Amino acid sequence: MNKKRKRFIMRSSILSVIAVVLGYVFYTNFITGEEAAVSEGDIAPNFVLQTMDGNEIELKDLRGQGVFLNFWGTYCPPCVDEMPDMDNQYQEFKDRGVEILAVNVGESDLAIERFVDRLGLTYPILKDPNKNVMDRYGIGPLPATYLLDENGEVKQVITGRMSEEDIKAYMEEIEPS
């Protein structure tokens, strides 16, 4: 009888903890809303992030250029697929006033460095180790790309993998006149 009582108390405690955690997740994701999300037509919130070289890039310093702002992770298969295509288009558009900022969300320097070296990426890779910028933009699934015009206005938000043709068309869309 004593073992049954202990088992009942243990199971009840575990279920209570799970219920509290689920309640918190539900509350924070559904009740509090998406007030932090950045949408088309908004001015992109400024941020300062470090590159893999240790330099800082501030978004507002890129005013006057189109910005292809891509959030990604090494664990994201669509991200892996599109990044070489982004690099190809970066070579075409970097001298035409379009900048790519690829923001890695929450991964170690070593994981990012190995990934970048393996793919031979040449555009700026920024680190968002605590996912603060990701949270500010209200990003869900990766990859997520924000197309910013020369005034910093969000022209389009793209979620999911892009083909190289898509990337080229998006860069043409934000190329300054």
C-alpha positions in Angstrom: 0.0 0.0 0.0 2.8 2.4 0.9 4.5 1.8 -2.6 1.2 2.6 -4.4 0.8 5.8 -2.5 4.4 6.9 -3.3 3.9 6.0 -6.9 0.7 8.0 -7.0 2.3 11.1 -5.4 5.3 10.9 -7.8 3.0 10.6 -10.9 0.8 13.4 -9.7 3.8 15.6 -9.1 5.2 14.9 -12.6 1.8 15.6 -14.2 1.5 18.8 -12.3 4.9 20.1 -13.4 4.0 19.2 -17.1 0.7 21.0 -16.8 2.4 24.1 -15.4 5.0 24.1 -18.2 2.4 23.6 -20.9 0.3 26.3 -19.4 3.2 28.7 -19.4 4.1 27.9 -23.0 0.5 28.3 -24.1 0.3 31.6 -22.3 3.5 33.1 -23.7 2.9 32.0 -27.3 -0.8 32.5 -27.7 -2.2 34.9 -25.1 0.6 37.5 -25.1 0.4 37.9 -28.8 2.9 38.7 -31.5 3.5 42.4 -30.6 7.2 42.0 -31.3 6.8 40.7 -34.9 8.1 42.8 -37.8 5.8 43.0 -40.8 5.9 44.3 -44.3 5.7 48.1 -44.3 7.5 48.5 -40.9 10.9 50.1 -40.5 13.2 47.3 -39.6 14.3 47.5 -35.9 17.9 48.5 -35.6 20.4 46.0 -34.0 24.1 45.7 -33.5 25.6 42.2 -33.9 29.2 40.8 -34.2 30.5 39.2 -37.4 32.6 36.0 -37.3 35.7 38.3 -37.5 34.6 40.1 -34.3 33.6 43.3 -36.1 30.2 44.9 -35.3 27.6 45.7 -37.9 24.7 48.0 -37.1 21.7 47.7 -39.3 21.1 51.5 -39.5 24.6 52.0 -41.0 23.4 50.2 -44.1 20.7 52.9 -44.9 21.0 53.8 -48.6 21.5 50.1 -49.5 19.1 47.3 -50.0 19.5 44.7 -47.3 18.8 41.0 -47.7 18.4 40.0 -44.0 18.4 36.2 -43.6 18.0 34.4 -40.3 19.4 30.8 -40.3 20.8 27.8 -38.5 23.3 25.1 -39.4 20.6 22.5 -38.3 18.1 23.8 -40.9 18.2 21.8 -44.2 16.5 24.6 -46.3 19.1 27.1 -44.9 22.0 24.8 -46.0 20.4 24.5 -49.4 19.9 28.2 -50.1 23.1 29.7 -48.7 25.4 28.8 -51.6 22.8 30.3 -53.9 22.8 33.5 -51.7 26.6 33.6 -52.0 26.4 33.4 -55.8 24.0 36.3 -55.9 26.0 38.2 -53.4 28.9 38.2 -55.9 26.6 39.7 -58.5 24.9 42.4 -56.3 27.5 43.4 -53.7 28.8 46.2 -55.9 25.2 47.3 -56.9 24.1 48.5 -53.4 22.6 45.3 -52.0 24.1 43.8 -48.8 23.4 40.3 -47.4 23.4 39.9 -43.7 23.0 36.3 -42.6 22.2 36.1 -38.9 22.9 32.8 -37.2 20.6 32.2 -34.3 21.9 30.7 -31.1 24.8 28.5 -32.2 28.4 28.3 -31.1 31.2 30.1 -33.0 32.8 26.7 -33.8 29.6 25.3 -35.4 29.1 28.5 -37.5 32.8 28.7 -38.5 32.8 25.0 -39.7 29.6 25.6 -41.6 30.8 28.8 -43.3 34.2 27.2 -44.2 32.6 24.1 -45.6 30.3 26.1 -47.9 32.9 28.8 -48.7 30.5 31.7 -47.9 31.8 35.2 -48.4 29.0 37.4 -47.3 28.8 38.8 -43.7 27.7 36.2 -41.1 26.4 37.7 -37.9 25.9 36.0 -34.6 22.7 36.3 -32.5 23.8 34.0 -29.7 20.9 34.7 -27.3 18.4 35.0 -30.1 17.5 38.6 -29.1 17.3 39.9 -32.6 15.4 36.8 -33.7 12.9 37.3 -30.9 12.6 41.1 -31.7 11.7 40.3 -35.3 9.2 37.6 -34.1 10.7 34.9 -36.2 9.3 31.4 -36.1 10.6 28.7 -38.5 13.9 29.1 -40.3 15.0 30.3 -42.7 13.3 33.7 -42.6 14.4 36.5 -44.9 13.5 40.2 -44.6 13.9 42.4 -47.7 14.8 45.9 -46.7 14.8 48.9 -49.1 17.4 51.7 -48.9 15.2 53.5 -46.3 15.2 50.4 -44.0 11.5 49.6 -44.8 10.6 45.9 -44.8 9.4 45.3 -48.4 8.8 41.6 -48.0 9.1 38.7 -45.5 9.9 35.3 -46.9 9.8 32.1 -44.9 11.3 28.9 -46.2 13.8 27.9 -48.8 14.4 30.1 -51.8 15.7 29.1 -55.2 18.6 31.0 -56.7 16.2 32.6 -59.2 14.0 33.7 -56.3 17.1 35.2 -54.5 18.1 37.1 -57.7 14.6 38.5 -58.1 14.4 39.6 -54.5 17.8 41.3 -54.7 16.7 43.1 -57.8 13.6 44.2 -55.9 15.6 45.9 -53.2 18.4 47.2 -55.4 18.6 51.0 -54.9 17.6 53.1 -58.0 
